[in-house]
């Protein structure tokens, strides 16, 4: 992710289905169909809303930091074994 952001790319669809780990431990990201050149004012939809940052669901402008939110949710889910928030509460905040 740091490499992508360093290249000016915002993935915008980080979720467990789009991350693979090779046999030798190399992590790779998949599915760049909604990736966008990173600016400080990206507007528009992203991938699966469950893993998306709140500002992307509210149609506000956002930056590549939305990828950090998604990665944080993924890591919290991996560490705890459950999604850290109730899915229903995300839908209510849209």
C-alpha positions in Angstrom: 0.0 0.0 0.0 2.8 2.4 0.8 4.3 1.7 -2.6 1.0 2.4 -4.3 0.6 5.7 -2.4 4.1 6.6 -3.2 3.3 6.1 -6.9 0.2 8.3 -6.6 -2.4 5.5 -6.7 -5.3 5.0 -4.4 -6.6 1.4 -4.5 -10.1 2.2 -3.1 -11.2 -1.4 -2.8 -9.0 -3.0 -0.1 -10.8 -6.0 1.4 -9.7 -9.5 2.3 -10.8 -10.9 -1.1 -8.3 -8.6 -2.8 -5.3 -9.6 -0.8 -3.2 -12.8 -1.4 -0.1 -14.1 0.3 2.3 -16.2 -1.6 3.9 -19.4 -0.2 7.0 -17.4 0.6 5.1 -14.7 2.5 4.9 -12.0 -0.2 1.7 -10.0 0.1 0.0 -8.9 -3.2 -3.0 -6.7 -3.9 -5.5 -7.7 -6.5 -8.4 -6.0 -8.4 -7.4 -2.5 -9.4 -10.6 -1.8 -11.3 -11.6 1.1 -9.1 -8.1 2.4 -8.4 -7.6 6.0 -9.1 -4.8 8.5 -9.3 -4.4 9.9 -5.8 -5.2 13.5 -5.2 -6.3 15.2 -2.0 -9.9 15.5 -3.4 -11.0 12.2 -4.8 -14.8 12.0 -5.1 -16.8 9.0 -6.2 -17.6 5.4 -5.4 -15.3 2.8 -4.2 -15.5 -1.0 -3.9 -17.4 -2.9 -1.3 -18.9 -0.4 1.2 -18.4 -2.6 4.2 -14.6 -2.2 4.1 -14.7 1.5 2.9 -13.9 4.5 4.9 -16.9 6.6 6.1 -16.1 9.6 3.9 -16.2 7.4 0.8 -19.7 6.2 1.7 -21.0 9.7 2.3 -19.8 11.0 -1.1 -17.4 13.4 0.5 -14.0 14.2 -0.9 -11.2 11.9 0.4 -7.6 11.0 -0.2 -5.5 7.8 -0.3 -5.9 7.6 3.4 -9.2 5.8 2.8 -7.0 2.7 2.0 -5.5 3.0 5.5 -9.0 2.7 7.0 -9.7 -0.4 5.0 -6.4 -2.0 6.0 -7.1 -1.2 9.6 -10.4 -2.9 9.5 -8.8 -5.9 7.8 -6.1 -6.2 10.4 -8.5 -5.7 13.3 -10.7 -8.5 11.8 -7.7 -10.8 11.4 -6.5 -10.2 14.9 -9.8 -10.5 16.7 -11.5 -13.1 14.5 -14.5 -10.8 14.0 -15.5 -7.7 12.2 -14.8 -4.8 14.7 -18.1 -3.0 14.1 -21.7 -4.0 13.5 -22.5 -4.0 9.8 -25.9 -2.5 10.4 -24.3 0.6 12.1 -22.2 1.2 9.0 -25.3 1.2 6.8 -27.1 3.7 9.1 -24.2 6.2 8.9 -24.3 6.3 5.1 
